[in-house]
């Protein structure tokens, strides 16, 4: 949009008339609301005589019951003596068991000797399942029939569930351990099965995944949810 030519006499006349009109409207509004303006501009309420020292004193007096309560609790705790001669000191043997790979039936110590560990062994569980010895031999045989590329190609044809104990990347979330689901176990052979439609139109409707399907919470600095 081009700028207004303020040197044009017609433009100057228009601007002067607009300024005058705006001034008259402002004066008219002030005259109509003069009583309200005077009332708002003047302090008519009773002065309460608040002082900065008095405000601080009242705040301290209001917090004294909390300070007394905390002193009583601290005095009670100071009188308690710590247990210096413990009968039993918990150790590694007292840790909660039941979550190792063999106990959750994800691996067999007979197939993977690394899983056969004593209870006091706190080493990290293995990531990959044991590799077939016949596949290992592919790496050490001569080219071009065997070698590294042939080995990697043969490994890529194996299902990730057969190579790893757990999901190692987000791309494996969909379809991981699908063979354990009811869809695979109770699959029909020669007919269609509308599982989504049946779940939505059922009596209870579609249900969310159970809590144990969620990823574990990572401990770290976070806000406390009250």
C-alpha positions, 0 to 999 in steps of 0.5 A, spaced: 500 500 500 503 506 498 504 511 503 499 518 504 502 524 501 502 529 507 504 535 502 497 534 498 493 540 501 487 535 501 490 530 505 492 535 510 485 538 510 483 530 512 488 529 517 486 536 521 479 534 521 480 527 523 484 530 529 479 535 531 474 530 531 478 525 535 479 530 540 472 532 540 470 525 542 475 525 547 473 531 551 465 529 550 467 522 553 471 525 559 465 530 560 460 525 561 464 520 565 467 526 570 464 524 576 466 516 575 473 519 573 474 523 580 471 518 584 476 513 581 482 518 582 481 520 589 482 515 595 476 515 599 477 508 603 479 509 610 486 508 611 488 502 615 495 504 617 499 498 615 506 498 615 512 494 613 514 492 620 507 490 622 506 485 615 513 482 617 511 481 624 504 478 622 507 473 617 512 471 622 507 469 628 502 465 623 508 461 621 510 460 629 506 453 629 509 450 624 516 451 627 514 449 633 511 442 630 518 441 626 522 442 633 517 437 636 519 432 631 526 433 631 527 433 638 523 426 638 528 423 632 534 426 636 532 421 642 532 415 637 538 411 637 541 408 631 542 400 630 549 399 631 549 392 632 545 389 627 543 381 627 543 381 620 546 385 614 542 384 608 547 382 602 547 379 595 543 373 597 537 377 600 536 380 593 529 379 590 530 374 585 525 371 579 526 376 574 532 373 570 532 370 563 531 363 565 526 364 570 521 368 565 522 362 560 526 366 555 532 362 555 534 355 557 541 355 560 542 348 556 542 352 550 546 358 553 551 356 558 552 364 560 545 364 563 547 358 568 550 363 573 549 363 581 545 367 585 551 372 587 553 373 580 550 380 578 553 380 571 549 383 566 544 378 562 547 377 555 544 381 549 544 376 543 542 369 543 548 363 542 549 363 534 549 356 531 556 353 530 554 352 523 553 359 521 560 361 525 564 357 520 561 361 514 565 367 516 572 363 516 571 359 510 574 361 503 571 366 498 566 367 494 562 362 496 563 363 504 565 369 508 563 375 511 557 378 506 554 371 506 554 370 514 551 377 514 546 375 509 544 368 512 543 372 519 538 377 516 534 371 514 533 369 521 527 372 525 530 377 531 526 373 536 531 368 535 537 372 535 536 377 541 533 376 548 529 383 548 527 388 543 534 392 542 531 398 537 524 401 536 523 398 530 522 391 533 516 393 537 511 392 532 510 384 532 515 382 537 513 375 540 507 375 536 507 368 536 505 368 543 499 372 542 492 369 542 491 371 534 497 366 532 495 360 537 488 360 535 488 363 528 483 360 523 486 356 517 481 357 511 476 363 514 477 371 515 477 373 522 475 380 524 478 381 530 478 389 530 471 389 529 469 384 534 473 388 539 470 394 538 463 391 538 464 387 544 460 388 550 466 391 554 469 394 547 476 395 546 481 395 552 488 398 553 494 394 553 496 391 560 501 395 565 506 390 564 506 392 556 509 399 558 517 400 558 520 401 565 521 407 568 528 410 568 530 413 574 533 420 574 531 427 576 524 428 575 518 432 578 514 429 583 507 427 581 502 429 587 
